[in-house]
């Protein structure tokens, strides 16, 4: 599963620099002028997880395969994007295709880097982007609600659901609030809301791009962003794109030493992934054997057949049971055979809810 994050923000806030660093490529041209990124660049990143190495060492795996995270570097937005200004239509279309929005906000002073509005104000920057997304959603929903209301009068059940959930979202948007604050009454309303692909319904992770000296502690500007995130159910992290760029190409030992000197316990990628997993309600399970140890991602609350389906659709269709060992038991007991002997390998059925760190072997019949 993994997840697909769209990196957005005003021009020259450090989006492409961060993208290059996080994906350890130079796929996105970084330059000091607007619209440097025109077509969205996509980079696949292996999600770092120290548990993978520990499991693979015990299993004697020939390969180690982390779960994947996709970053999409989307063109910079400007005021008026909802009306097609700049690359507005393309920008809005690209956001609809991602699972979460990584909103990069400039929280540093630098006279050498031009700001599109000639001022450093992170909350004002955030408002520009949010306003354009709100306006685009408003236009879309007003048309949909009017159409759904006509159909609902004829007794159309789907239309009645649309009127209910879209009406709630529209009321929020008219108050200047994002559609992600909508609370569907049931699974059917949740499905309809998700299918609407509203831009402001996407979960948001604010990434405060700071100077190197503020990477460990943040600054007054980042505190403003964190306060904003707290009021809207979003997440926020502090990252220095400049530091992340320095880390590219370093060996693991060099990275650890460099981060320690800066007072950082982990990379910006690590912080973004942890926040993203929490935001989207994701967890990781593992499969292990002589050929490979692999990490997989599912939504919290997923049951065993759904997890099996992440590996192959046939596994879900013909699911029989999941042989399950917790990560702690797998490591403490030294692998599957010893866990089985100790009675720590469990036979779980279709109703089993996957737990983070489960080491699984699926039995199926197609």
C-alpha positions as CSV (number, residue, x, y, z in Angstrom):
1,X,0.0,0.0,0.0
2,X,2.5,2.6,1.1
3,X,1.2,6.1,0.5
4,X,1.5,8.9,-2.1
5,X,2.3,12.3,-0.8
6,X,2.0,15.5,-2.9
7,X,4.5,18.1,-1.9
8,X,2.9,21.5,-2.3
9,X,3.5,25.1,-1.4
10,X,4.2,28.5,-2.8
11,X,7.1,28.9,-5.2
12,X,10.6,29.1,-3.6
13,X,9.8,27.6,-0.3
14,X,12.1,24.7,-0.7
15,X,9.8,22.1,-2.2
16,X,12.1,20.8,-5.0
17,X,15.2,21.0,-2.8
18,X,13.3,18.9,-0.2
19,X,12.1,16.5,-2.8
20,X,15.6,16.0,-4.2
21,X,17.0,15.3,-0.8
22,X,14.2,13.0,0.4
23,X,14.3,10.9,-2.8
24,X,18.1,11.2,-3.0
25,X,17.9,12.3,-6.6
26,X,18.3,15.4,-8.6
27,X,15.1,14.7,-10.6
28,X,13.6,18.0,-9.7
29,X,15.5,21.1,-10.9
30,X,16.0,23.4,-8.0
31,X,16.2,27.1,-9.0
32,X,15.4,30.5,-7.5
33,X,12.4,31.4,-9.7
34,X,8.7,30.4,-9.8
35,X,7.3,27.4,-11.7
36,X,10.7,25.6,-11.7
37,X,8.7,22.3,-11.4
38,X,6.2,22.1,-14.2
39,X,5.5,18.4,-14.7
40,X,5.1,16.7,-11.3
41,X,8.2,14.6,-10.5
42,X,7.6,11.4,-8.7
43,X,10.2,9.7,-6.5
44,X,9.8,6.3,-4.7
45,X,11.5,6.1,-1.3
46,X,12.1,3.0,0.8
47,X,10.6,3.6,4.2
48,X,13.4,3.2,6.8
49,X,12.5,0.6,9.5
50,X,15.3,-0.9,11.7
51,X,13.0,-3.9,12.4
52,X,13.5,-5.1,8.8
53,X,17.2,-5.7,9.3
54,X,16.6,-7.5,12.6
55,X,14.1,-9.8,11.1
56,X,16.2,-10.5,8.0
57,X,19.2,-11.4,10.1
58,X,17.3,-14.1,11.9
59,X,15.5,-15.3,8.8
60,X,18.8,-15.4,6.8
61,X,17.1,-13.5,4.0
62,X,18.9,-12.9,0.7
63,X,17.0,-9.7,0.1
64,X,15.5,-6.9,2.3
65,X,12.6,-5.0,0.7
66,X,11.2,-2.0,2.6
67,X,7.7,-0.7,1.9
68,X,7.6,2.2,-0.5
69,X,6.5,5.8,-0.1
70,X,5.9,8.0,-3.2
71,X,6.7,11.7,-3.1
72,X,5.2,13.8,-5.9
73,X,6.8,17.2,-6.4
74,X,3.9,19.4,-7.6
75,X,4.2,22.8,-9.3
76,X,4.2,25.9,-7.1
77,X,0.8,27.5,-6.5
78,X,0.0,31.2,-6.7
79,X,-3.0,33.3,-5.7
80,X,-5.7,32.8,-8.3
81,X,-4.9,29.1,-9.0
82,X,-8.5,28.1,-8.5
83,X,-9.3,30.4,-11.5
84,X,-6.5,28.9,-13.6
85,X,-3.8,31.5,-12.7
86,X,-0.2,30.3,-13.1
87,X,-0.3,26.5,-13.4
88,X,-3.5,26.4,-11.3
89,X,-5.6,23.8,-13.1
90,X,-2.7,21.4,-13.4
91,X,-1.7,22.0,-9.8
92,X,-5.3,21.2,-8.5
93,X,-5.6,18.1,-10.7
94,X,-2.3,16.7,-9.4
95,X,-3.4,17.1,-5.8
96,X,-6.5,15.1,-6.4
97,X,-4.3,12.0,-7.2
98,X,-2.4,11.9,-3.9
99,X,-3.3,10.4,-0.5
100,X,-1.9,13.2,1.6
101,X,-0.7,16.7,1.1
102,X,2.8,17.6,2.4
103,X,2.5,21.4,2.6
104,X,6.0,22.9,2.7
105,X,6.1,26.3,4.4
106,X,9.1,28.6,4.5
107,X,10.1,29.3,8.1
108,X,13.6,30.8,7.5
109,X,15.0,34.2,6.5
110,X,17.3,34.5,3.5
111,X,17.7,37.6,1.5
112,X,19.2,35.6,-1.4
113,X,16.1,33.6,-2.0
114,X,13.2,35.5,-3.5
115,X,9.7,35.2,-1.9
116,X,6.9,35.4,-4.4
117,X,5.1,38.0,-2.1
118,X,8.3,39.7,-0.9
119,X,7.7,38.8,2.8
120,X,8.3,35.9,5.2
121,X,5.0,35.0,6.9
122,X,4.3,31.2,7.1
123,X,0.6,31.6,8.1
124,X,-0.1,34.0,5.3
125,X,1.7,31.5,2.9
126,X,-0.5,28.6,4.2
127,X,-3.6,30.7,3.8
128,X,-2.9,31.4,0.1
129,X,-2.7,27.7,-0.7
130,X,-5.6,26.8,1.5
131,X,-7.8,29.5,0.1
132,X,-7.3,28.3,-3.5
133,X,-8.1,24.8,-2.5
134,X,-11.2,25.9,-0.7
135,X,-12.4,28.0,-3.6
136,X,-11.9,25.0,-6.0
137,X,-13.8,22.7,-3.7
138,X,-16.6,25.3,-3.3
139,X,-17.1,25.6,-7.0
140,X,-17.1,21.8,-7.4
141,X,-19.5,21.1,-4.5
142,X,-22.0,23.8,-5.3
143,X,-22.6,22.2,-8.7
144,X,-22.7,18.7,-7.3
145,X,-25.2,19.6,-4.5
146,X,-27.6,21.2,-6.9
147,X,-27.5,18.2,-9.2
148,X,-27.9,15.7,-6.2
149,X,-30.9,17.7,-4.8
150,X,-32.8,17.3,-8.0
151,X,-32.1,13.5,-8.2
152,X,-32.9,13.1,-4.5
153,X,-36.4,14.4,-5.1
154,X,-37.0,11.5,-7.5
155,X,-36.2,9.0,-4.7
156,X,-32.6,8.3,-5.7
157,X,-30.9,6.8,-2.6
158,X,-27.3,7.6,-3.7
159,X,-28.4,11.2,-4.3
160,X,-29.9,11.5,-0.8
161,X,-26.5,10.3,0.7
162,X,-24.7,12.9,-1.5
163,X,-27.0,15.7,-0.4
164,X,-26.3,14.8,3.3
165,X,-22.6,14.5,3.2
166,X,-21.9,17.2,0.5
167,X,-24.2,19.6,2.3
168,X,-22.2,19.3,5.5
169,X,-18.9,19.7,3.6
170,X,-20.3,22.7,1.7
171,X,-21.3,24.4,5.0
172,X,-17.7,24.0,6.3
173,X,-16.2,25.4,3.1
174,X,-18.5,28.4,3.3
175,X,-17.2,29.1,6.8
176,X,-13.6,28.9,5.5
177,X,-13.0,25.5,7.0
178,X,-11.6,22.4,5.1
179,X,-13.8,19.5,4.0
180,X,-11.6,17.1,6.1
181,X,-13.5,18.3,9.2
182,X,-16.7,16.7,7.7
183,X,-18.0,13.8,9.9
184,X,-19.8,11.2,7.8
185,X,-22.7,9.5,9.6
186,X,-21.8,6.0,8.3
187,X,-19.6,4.0,5.9
188,X,-21.8,4.9,2.9
189,X,-21.3,8.7,3.5
190,X,-17.6,8.1,4.0
191,X,-17.4,6.3,0.7
192,X,-19.3,9.1,-1.1
193,X,-17.1,11.8,0.4
194,X,-13.9,9.9,-0.5
195,X,-15.1,9.5,-4.1
196,X,-15.7,13.2,-4.4
197,X,-11.9,13.7,-4.2
198,X,-12.2,17.1,-2.5
199,X,-8.9,18.9,-2.3
200,X,-9.4,20.1,1.3
201,X,-10.5,16.6,2.4
202,X,-6.9,15.4,2.0
203,X,-5.0,14.9,5.2
204,X,-2.3,17.6,5.6
205,X,1.2,17.4,7.0
206,X,2.8,20.8,7.4
207,X,6.6,20.7,6.8
208,X,8.3,23.8,8.3
209,X,11.5,24.3,6.3
210,X,14.0,26.0,8.6
211,X,17.6,27.1,8.5
212,X,20.2,24.6,9.8
213,X,20.5,26.3,13.2
214,X,16.8,25.9,13.9
215,X,16.5,22.2,12.8
216,X,16.6,20.8,16.3
217,X,14.5,23.3,18.2
218,X,12.4,25.1,15.6
219,X,11.7,28.9,15.9
220,X,8.9,31.4,16.4
221,X,7.6,30.8,12.9
222,X,7.4,27.0,13.3
223,X,5.6,27.4,16.6
224,X,2.9,29.3,14.7
225,X,2.5,26.5,12.2
226,X,2.3,23.9,14.9
227,X,-0.4,25.8,16.7
228,X,-2.3,26.1,13.4
229,X,-2.0,22.3,12.7
230,X,-3.3,21.5,16.2
231,X,-6.5,23.5,15.6
232,X,-7.3,21.6,12.4
233,X,-6.4,18.0,13.1
234,X,-3.3,18.2,10.9
235,X,0.3,17.2,11.7
236,X,3.5,19.3,11.5
237,X,7.2,18.6,11.5
238,X,10.3,20.7,11.4
239,X,12.8,19.9,8.6
240,X,15.8,21.7,7.2
241,X,15.9,21.0,3.4
242,X,19.5,22.2,3.5
243,X,20.5,19.5,6.0
244,X,18.6,16.8,4.1
245,X,20.5,17.8,1.0
246,X,23.8,17.5,2.9
247,X,22.9,13.9,4.0
248,X,22.5,12.7,0.4
249,X,25.5,10.5,-0.5
250,X,26.7,10.0,3.1
251,X,27.3,6.6,4.6
252,X,25.1,5.6,7.5
253,X,27.9,6.2,10.1
254,X,28.6,9.6,8.6
255,X,24.9,10.5,8.7
256,X,24.5,9.5,12.3
257,X,27.6,11.5,13.3
258,X,26.4,14.5,11.4
259,X,22.9,14.4,12.8
260,X,24.3,14.0,16.3
261,X,26.4,17.1,15.9
262,X,23.3,19.0,15.0
263,X,21.3,17.7,17.9
264,X,19.0,15.6,15.7
265,X,18.0,12.0,16.4
266,X,16.8,11.1,12.9
267,X,16.6,12.5,9.4
268,X,13.8,14.7,8.1
269,X,12.6,11.7,6.0
270,X,12.1,9.7,9.2
271,X,10.1,12.5,10.8
272,X,7.9,13.0,7.8
273,X,7.2,9.3,7.4
274,X,6.3,8.8,11.1
275,X,4.0,11.8,11.0
276,X,2.5,10.7,7.7
277,X,1.8,7.2,9.0
278,X,0.1,8.7,12.1
279,X,-1.9,11.1,9.9
280,X,-3.2,8.4,7.5
281,X,-3.6,5.7,10.2
282,X,-1.1,3.2,8.7
283,X,0.9,0.4,10.2
284,X,3.5,-2.1,9.0
285,X,3.6,-5.9,8.9
286,X,6.3,-8.2,7.7
287,X,6.9,-11.4,5.7
288,X,10.1,-13.2,6.2
289,X,12.0,-16.2,4.7
290,X,15.3,-17.3,3.1
291,X,14.6,-15.4,-0.1
292,X,13.5,-12.1,1.3
293,X,12.2,-10.1,4.3
294,X,9.7,-7.5,3.2
295,X,7.7,-4.8,4.9
296,X,4.1,-4.1,3.9
297,X,1.7,-1.2,4.8
298,X,-2.0,-1.4,5.6
299,X,-4.5,0.9,7.3
300,X,-5.0,0.5,11.0
301,X,-8.0,-1.8,11.6
302,X,-7.3,-3.9,8.5
303,X,-8.1,-7.6,8.9
304,X,-5.9,-10.5,7.9
305,X,-7.5,-11.1,4.4
306,X,-7.0,-7.4,3.5
307,X,-3.3,-7.7,4.5
308,X,-3.0,-10.8,2.4
309,X,-4.4,-8.9,-0.5
310,X,-1.6,-6.4,-0.3
311,X,0.7,-9.2,-1.3
312,X,-1.5,-10.7,-4.0
313,X,-5.2,-10.5,-4.8
314,X,-5.3,-14.4,-4.9
315,X,-4.1,-14.4,-1.3
316,X,-7.2,-12.5,-0.2
317,X,-9.7,-14.4,-2.4
318,X,-8.5,-17.8,-1.1
319,X,-7.5,-16.8,2.4
320,X,-7.5,-19.6,4.9
321,X,-5.5,-18.3,7.9
322,X,-2.5,-16.2,8.9
323,X,0.3,-17.7,10.9
324,X,1.2,-14.8,13.1
325,X,4.1,-13.9,15.4
326,X,4.5,-10.5,17.1
327,X,7.8,-8.7,16.2
328,X,8.9,-8.8,19.9
329,X,8.4,-12.6,20.1
330,X,10.1,-13.2,16.7
331,X,13.2,-11.3,17.9
332,X,13.3,-12.6,21.4
333,X,12.8,-16.3,20.4
334,X,15.0,-16.2,17.4
335,X,12.6,-16.7,14.5
336,X,9.6,-18.8,13.3
337,X,10.7,-22.3,14.4
338,X,11.5,-21.3,18.0
339,X,8.3,-19.2,18.2
340,X,6.3,-22.2,17.1
341,X,7.9,-24.4,19.7
342,X,7.2,-21.8,22.4
343,X,3.6,-21.5,21.4
344,X,4.0,-17.9,20.2
345,X,3.0,-18.6,16.6
346,X,-0.8,-18.1,16.4
347,X,-3.2,-19.3,13.9
348,X,-5.4,-16.3,13.1
349,X,-8.6,-16.3,11.0
350,X,-10.5,-13.8,8.8
351,X,-11.5,-11.5,11.7
352,X,-8.0,-11.0,13.0
353,X,-7.0,-7.3,13.1
354,X,-3.4,-6.8,12.0
355,X,-1.1,-5.3,14.6
356,X,2.0,-3.1,13.8
357,X,5.1,-5.3,13.6
358,X,3.3,-8.6,13.0
359,X,5.4,-11.2,11.1
360,X,2.9,-13.1,9.0
361,X,2.7,-16.2,6.8
362,X,-0.5,-16.6,4.9
363,X,-2.2,-19.8,4.0
364,X,-4.6,-19.7,1.0
365,X,-6.2,-21.8,-1.6
366,X,-7.4,-20.6,-5.0
